[in-house]
Amino acid sequence: MSFGVTSNPTAEWISRQITEAFPWDHEPEYLIRDRDRSYGSVFVRRLCAMGIRDRPIAPRSPWQNAYVERLIGTIRRECLDHIIVFGETHLRRIVGAYAAYYNESRTHRSLDKDAPFHRAIQRLGATRPRRTSSPILQNLIFGTDTANCLITEAVGALDGSHR
């Protein structure tokens, strides 16, 4: 998962994002996208130069891009619905931390309960398994009584002010 944050996406900015997301030797065969006006001729030319076929979906048909819609919903439900964002810089840190969690720790059923970046199986104690979790999701596991302390710790950890 790659991400970028801007308040004003332009065709040039989106072109840079696609170049950073897919190095020249790892580009996909085609790109399914919506018909937003932000995708201009600069973006379409960049796709052609990279050898990626452009496949815009039908107007007002988000179900035609179900994987992206599901990813956006997952980010919203698991991360952004539980944190108050204080600006663009804060949003970048939050989404960056979530992207690392999503790629390195979060299990995915489609990957046979592995993470996109493969990791060794972690063995738990033989007597009683301990509950382990990511600091991002602790407020979901432990409930609302400790959620305020955990959110404060998570936000502090993300902005580097709390150790």
N, C-alpha and C positions, 0 to 999 in steps of 0.2 A: 504494500500500500504506500503510495506516495501522495503528498498533499502540499498545497500552497495556499496562502491566505493573502487576499488583497481586497480593498474596498471598491476597486474599480477595475474589473478584469477587461483587458483589451485583447485583440487578436495577437499582438506582439507578446504580451505577457503569457497568454495561453500557449503560444508557440514555444517559448522558453521552457514552460512547465513540461510539455510533451517531450522536448529534447532531454531534459534532466531525468524524467521518469523512465525513458527508454533509450539507453545508450545505442549507438549505431549498430551494434552486433546483437542486440536483444529486442528489437522492435517486434510488435505483434503484426499479424498478417492484415488485420483490419481494425478500425476503431468505430464502435457504435457510440453515437453522441446525440444529444437533443438538438433542436434547431434554434438555439439561442443566438441572438444577433452578435454576441461577443465573438463567435467564431467567424472571422472574416476571411478574406482572400489570402492574407498572410498565413493564417493557420492552415488553410487547405493546401497552399503551396508547400508548407513545411512538411505536412503529411506525405504529399507526393514525393518530395525530395528524400524522405526517409523510407519510401517504399511501402507505406501504410495506406491501405484502401479506406476511403472515407465512407461511412455508412450512417448517415443521419436517420433518426427514427421519424415516423409519421408525426405531423403536428398534434399536440395535445394527447400524446400516447405514452405516458411514462412506463406503462407495463411492458413496453417493448424493450426496455432497458432494465430489466428486473434486478440484475446483479448490482448495479450501481444504486438503484433505489433501496435495495436491502442494506447495502453498506451504509448509505446515508442514514437510514433508520436505525441501524445498529449503533453508529456513532452517537446519534441523538439520544437513544434510549439508555445506552450503557455509560455514556460519558457526559454529554452536555446538559442533559436534563437534571443532573445532580450537582452542578457547579455553577456558580455565578461568575460570569466572565466580565473582567474589568477593562477590557480594551483589546486591541489587535495583538499586542505583544503577549499579553496573558493568554489569548486564544491560541497563538502559535505554540506556546509552551504546553498548554493543555493537550492540544491535538497531537503535538510531537510526542509527548509522553504516552498518549493513548495509542499512537501508531506503533511505538516500540512495544507496548504491551500486546497489541493486536498481532504483531508479527512474530514476537518472541515467546510469549507466555500463554495467550488465550488459545484454548483448544477449539478446533473446527471439526464438525462432524464429517464434512466432505473430505477431510484429510485424515480420516480414521482417528480422530481425537488427538491430532498432533497440531503443532503450530506451523505457520508457513516457513519459518526458519527452524529447521529440524533441531531438536535437542534430545539429549540422552534421557531415558526414563528415570524418573526420580523415585527411589524406593523409600517408603515410609516405615516407621518402626513396626515390629512384628506384633506388639501387644495392642496398641491403640493408635489409630491414625490421628495425626494432628491436623487441625484446620489451618491451612495456609492460604493466603490470598495476596493479591496485589493491593498496594496502598490506594490505588485508584478506586477499587471496588469494595474496600472495607466497610464503607457506610451502608452498602447493600446487605452485607452479611451480618453485621453486628447490630443492626437496628438503629432506631432514631435516637436513643439515649446517648450513645457515644458518637453519633454522626457528626455533631457540631465540632467536637474535638478532632475527629478524624479528617473532616473537611478542612479545618484550620491547618492541620499537619500536612495534608495533601497539597493545599494551595501554597503553604510555606515551602514545601519540598520542591514544588514546581518553579517557584520564583527565586529559590535559593536563599531565602531569608531565615528559614527555620532548619535547624540541624538536630 
